[in-house]
Structure formats: C-alpha cells, structure tokens
Amino acid sequence: MRRVDSVVGGAGSGTLRALLAGPTVTGSVVHAGRQAVYADLDGLVVGVLARGAVHVPCAVLTTLPGLPEATVGDPVLAGDGELRVGPLSVTVTRLVSFAVPRLTTPLAPVEADLSPARDQLATDALDLLAAGDPAAVPALVGRGDGLTPVGDDVLAGWLVATRAAGRDSSPIAEAVEAHLPRTTSLSAALLRHAIAGEAIAPFRVALTTGAVAGLLAVGHTSGAGMLLGAHLSLSPSITHEALEGSTR
C-alpha cells in the first residue's frame, strides 16, 4: 500500500494507539461509509470516524467532515503508529477513556420508548437476561436489525451496567464470548469492549446522570437497546412488560 504524505490525527484509546504502534498488520475494509470505515486486522476490528459519528472504543475519531471513499474489501495497513485506508492515514494524537465508572446510585426507570429494541427480541430471552441467566445469550447474540444487531446492543448495555454496579457479569460474558461468531465482526468487537466495561459516551452519561436523550439518538435501535440492557441489569424486577407500560 502506498505511504501517504500527510497524517490526520484523532482521538482514540490507549489500547488502539498501542495496536497501531505495534508490528505491521494488514487487513481489509469490512464496512465503508462517509462517516465511518471499519477494517478487520487479523481478527481485530478497528475504525476511522468522521466528526459527528458516534465514537466507539475501537475507532479513531477525526475532525474530518467526511471520509474519503472506500469500498468493502479494500486493503488496510496498521503500523508505525498509523492506520492507512486508501488515501487516508490516521494516528491517535489524543487519548480518551471509554471505561464506565462505578455507579453510586441506581438507574431509575425513564419515560422512553424502548419498543424499537424490545419488539425485535424474544420475551423469554429478556426475562432470562434480567435474571442474569446465561441461557439468554443464544437468543440475543446477532438477533435483530443493524450493523450492531439490537440483541447485541441489549447485551452490551447489560454487561457494562452490571460491571459498573460492581456485580459479577462473568457468566453472561463467557456465554457472549462463546457465541460471538454468530454476529458481525464490528458488533463482536464492541461486545468485547462491553465485557471489559467500556462503552460509548452517551451510554456513560445515561448511567451516571440519568440523561438518556443522547443515548436514544444513537442509531435506529442501538441506544434503545443499550438502555434496555442497562435497565434489565440494574432494575431486574422491571421486566420488559413493565418497561413497555412505562412508555405509554
């Protein structure tokens, strides 16, 4: 791949910066758009984002208004501190943390329409997840619409919220790890970050302040799915039926 002359700096995690600084790794684009390009680097998914895109833990957020055109399958190279996709080369110049802090107060039920997420998923699976039962996982991983299927978003919200509450999430986490081949490569990457307690900023804000508008604006179902997962973790007595009733 041709080495570009200019490099665009952006915000990213310390883990991502270390990955880019490591040995050269090649891969290919698995999702391409004007706001986000994601690549698979030998099993690790990393991304480049234009400003305004939701900053996920595995991506570098730039100030570019839009990304150069890319196509699924295009070659990608990571190394020497840079991620190179076609004519674009990016590096992590500002470190950000995606870790969700320990919760000091419970998440209160909110007046929000979670039906776009809830209605795509099996009732029994949501009840099992509320109980912390790993049997919920096969019915949720990879289920629903989106680049990150809504079932994965619900699991991500549950995993991060449970960890933030100081409770053991390992039975669900282990089941999720075992079923990751069922979902998209990007969603699998984000679920691994959720297992580690990392999440997008709107989710962190929702958990710590109760302000959910920013989270619900994420994607068609992603924000609602994550919030549903958080409620099933932090308010396990609030079943999906109760959540449905609170929005009407």
N, C-alpha and C positions, 0 to 999 in steps of 0.2 A: 504494500500500500504506500502511496506517495506521501512523504512527510510534508505537512503544510508549514507555511512560514509564520503564521500567526496563531496564537493560542487564546482561547476565550476562558477567562476564569469564572468560577461559580462556587456556590455553596454546596457542601456535602459533608458526610460523616467522616470521622477519623478512620473508620474501617474501610470506607470506599477510597479514601486518599491512600491508605496503605496498600490496597489492592492495585491501584494504578501505579504506585511506586515500585511494585514488585516485578518479578520476571515477566517478560513479554508473553501475553496471552492473546490468541486470535479467536475470533468468533464471527457471528453473523447477526444481522438485524432480525428480530422476531416481531416487532411492531413498529410501524412508521407513521408519523403524523406531523403536522406543523407545530404542534405544541409538545409532543413527546416522541422520543425514539428510544426503544429498548433493544438491547442486544444480549444474546446468550454467549458468555465467555466460558467455554468448557464447563457448563453446568451452573455457572453463576450469572444471574441476570442483573445488568446494570443499565442505567438510562441517562439520557440528556434531556433536560426540560427547558422550554422557553418560559419567560416570565409570565406569571399568571397561572401556570399549571400547578396542580397540587403537588407539593414536594414530598415524594415518598422516600423512605430511608435508603433505597438502593440507587438513587439518581443524583446527578449534579444539576442544581437549579441555576440557570444562567439569567442574564438580563436581556437576552435576545428577544425581540418581539415575535419571532417565528424561527423555526429551524430550517436549514437547507433541505431540499427534497431528498428523501431516502426511500429505499424500496426493501421490502422483506427479502432477506437473503443476501443483502449487500455485506461485504466483508467489514469487520471491525477489528481494531487493534488496540490493546491496552498495554502500556509500558512507558518507562521513562517519565512517570508521573502524569501521563496524558491518556485520554480516551479519544481515539480517532475514528470518525464515521464519515466517509466520503471527504468533502472539503472541510469538514468541521473538526477541530481539535479542542478539547476542553480539559481543564485541570481544576482540582479543588483548591481554591485560594482562601476560602472562609469555612471554618469548621462550625457545624451545627450539631446539636444533640437531638435525637428522636426519642430518648428514654422518657417514659411516663413516670412522674414522681409518685411516691407513696401517698395514697389517699388518706386524708384525715377526717373527712365527712362522707357519709353515704351519698350515692347518686339518687336524687329524688325523681319520681316519675314526672315526665314533662308532657305538655299538651302538644304532641307531634304526630303526624300521620306516618306511621311506620308500615302501612299496608303494602307499599311497593316492594318492600323486602319480605315481610311476613307472608304475604299471599303466595309467594313462589315456593314456599318450603313446607315440608310435612309437619303437621301439628305435633305428632308424636316425637319427632326429632327435636323440636324446640323445647318441649317439656323435658325430654331427657337431658338436653344441654343445661336447662335451668337447674336440674338436679346434679349436674357435674358428672353425668354418666357418659363414658367414652362410646357407648353404643350409639350415641347421637351422630358421631363423626361420619360414618359411611353414608348417611343420608343427607349430609350437608356439604361435604367437600366436592367442589366442582358443580354444584347444583345452582341453577338459575342463570339469568342473563348477565352479560357484561364481560369485559376483558378480565375483570376480577369477579367471578361469579358471586352472586349475593350470598350463597351459603358460606363461602369463604370469608366474606365481609363479616357475617354474623360470628363466625368462629374467631376471627381476628379481634373483634370487639370484646368477646368473652375472654379470650386469652390475656389480652392486655389489662383489662379491668380486674380480672382475678389476681393477676400478679401484682397490680398496683394496690390491691386491697390486702396484700400480704398473705394470700391463701395459696395453697398448693394447686398448681394448674397442670402438674406433670402427667396425670392420666389422660387428660384431653390432649395435651401437647404430644405425647407419644403416639396417640392414635392418629392425630393430624399428620405427623411425620410419616407414618406408615402409609397414608392414603394420598400423599402429595402427587404421585403420578397420575391421579385422576383429574387434575386441574391444569390450568395454563401455567406456563413457566413463570410468567410475571406474578401471578397470584401465589404460586408456591413460594417464590422469593419473599413476598410480603407476609405470608403466613410464618415463615421462618423468623422474620423480624418481629412479628407479633409474639411468637413464643419467647423471644428474648426481651419482651417488654417494650418494644419500640413501635411508634405509631405516628401518623401524620399530625401536624399541629392542630387542625380543627378538632380532632378527637381528644388530644391532650387538654385543650381548652374546655371542651364539653365535660370531661371528667372532673376537672379541677375547679371550674367556675359555675357549671350548670348551664352555660350559654351554648345552645345547640344549633343556632341558625347557620353558622358557618359549616358545621359538620353536615347538616341536612342538604346543603347546597352542593356537596361533593358527589358528582356523578348522578346517574339516574336512580341507582339503588344503593350505592356504596355507603354513603353517610348514614342512611336509614338502617342499613344492615349492621353497621358497626354499633350504632346506638342501641339497636335491638339486642345485640350480643352483650353489650355492657349492662343493660337492664336485666337480662336473664342471669348474669353473673352476680350483680350487686343487689338485686331485689328478686331473689329466686322464687319468692312467693307470688310475684307478679307474672302470671302465665301469659301466653300470647293472647288468650281471650280477654284478660284484664287490660292488656295494652291496647287491644282493639277497641274496647269500650271507652278508654280514656280519650280517644281521638274523635269521638262522635258527639 
